[in-house]
Amino acid sequence: VPNKKLKQVKYPVDPYGESTRKTICYVVPVKECRCLRIHWAIPDHKDLYYCNPASYLFHLIRHEGDGSLLSYLKKLGLATELLVGEKYVAAGFNFFIVDLVLTIEGLSRWEEIIYIVYQYITMLRKEGPKEWIFNECTNLKAIHFQFREKEPVDDFVSNLARRMRNYPLTECLSGDYEMREFRPDLIIEELNEYLIPSKMRVFLESKEFTSIATEKEKWSGTQYKQEYLPEELIKRCETCELISELHLPKPNEFIPTDFQLFSKEKHSARPQLPIKIKENELCGLFYGEDTFYRLPKAYLYFKLREPLRNVDPLRSHMYVLYVELVKDSLNEIVYPAQLGGLQYELVNFHSYIHLTVYGFNHKIKQLLEMIIDRMVNIKVDLRRFEIIKEKIKQAYQNFRCDDPYRTADDGVTYSPTAHKWNKNIAISLIDGITAHDLDSFITRMLSRFFTNSLMYGNLTKNHALEYMSLIVQKLLVKRFYQSFFPSKRFNQRELTLPEGCNYVNTTLNDAHKLYITEVYLQCFEETLENNALLELFCHFVQERCFDQLRTKEQLGYAVNAGARRSGVEQGFRVAVQSPRKLDDVDQRIELFIASIRVRRK
């Protein structure tokens, strides 16, 4: 590539000019959603990466703890999620973006939400830049850099190549984590010169704007309508009043300070296999000490099973509501822990609730205790219940607009899995569930759990037993725990498909014009030997499948073959996303599978 030694073009900070300032664009999305997005054009601070004023503001505006913007909007019942970040557009300017997911009430009060955003920004101006907050951010970045985990090689190389354009060669590895110079003047400049009402652009998305959005985007056909914001709103935002509900966060108590490694062994050649160290009528515990990665981190996995988990669709979807309500109520109190390098996942699977807590082990016990306390003592707040119920219903409705791969995979798992209920049943049931119903359900549900756990990382056997006892004791104190028969501890079931059978499950997709055909061949139960055998088979077949169905026959861009496992049974699957008719693609897949049999012979 010849080097023409041209100077890089740098665009002005506000390239769009007056015509797009103080505007609102109503957009009709494909899926059911209600979103409010505010854009400000800000200077491109790549050369100031070591003090990055925008990063300081991101940290505060997207904070989810007590006194934060999101916390206040959730208490008012106006929003459920908040994303804040920077979007690089071109050399010279970036976009500072505040993105909110709204409730039904929030959509009708969007002007009030914009006003509250500016109330928070006004509070930041009044308080001024705080060096202790900057130092806290610097400390967190340094910790994450020092103990970051290894990336896959291809990701590492591509990310390094990207960073080489943005940072000096000596700081290519650490550039994304550098914050070493406190520049309050730049933070004040960003607040006073750029994050102001007269320079904002607003985007409002909802299917309710079908009648308003009279224009169509040339290429995608998206319905939209752009107009100027009310001048009265601009003036209100310029003269915001401060309120006590919005304030700076407190110092973070979850920042780790103890990075001691408990293992006295030297670096091992491979990770140790976990061993079972406890089993009784209430729980089972596997433990493994990290002698391979040697990082001050721990991973705690819990599967909470209950024998009547999927006895009917109503009970099954009560679990969905319970898990989402717990996560919603935890949001404010666990956010500081997430900043401090601790994470948790609470997921509702088909036959159990999965809780994972992981990160720096120094304060992992405090986070685990907070989560279990909330799971056991959750109180159903009527306003939050209605908001969460609407959010779940929206997700069910959007499933028919999801990527065809997801809808097809759900259809395949639906057929052989016992007591799995489809999304249409869920939509028909969810409106009838009341807060009182859920409150009564939670008390009964928590009465009988068997907890399987795996704990691995920088922790001792005594730590693992202590964390397991913490969960059991929390439930015993509340008189919730009752043991149940061992045969009921593993209540996941899957139907064994008869030899020579052929079942077809058709699912509609409302948003995508492409078809997807997925063929699943059930093989055998999951065991270590069977797992290895199926993986070996998939290894030989995957490339051949891609070459035949995509490269030679040109059936579609997305062609995939591999194993599908449910936790009980497993099998081989081939999926093809294509504009061709389903029967034609199915026939080509069957011919390919037949060709494998012929080659084997």
PyMOL commands that set and color helices and strands:
alter all, ss='L'
color gray80, all
select helices_A, chain A and resi 18-20+46-48+53-61+69-75+104-108+110-127+131-146+153-166+169-171+175-177+184-194+197-199+207-209+231-238+313-339+361-377+382-401+404-414+423-430+435-445+461-477+486-488+528-552+582-600
alter helices_A, ss='H'
color red, helices_A
select strands_A, chain A and resi 23-27+35-43+79-90+93-102+200-205+215-216+223-228+275-279+283-289+297-305+342-348+353-360+450-457+515-525+558-565+569-578
alter strands_A, ss='S'
color yellow, strands_A
deselect
rebuild
show_as cartoon
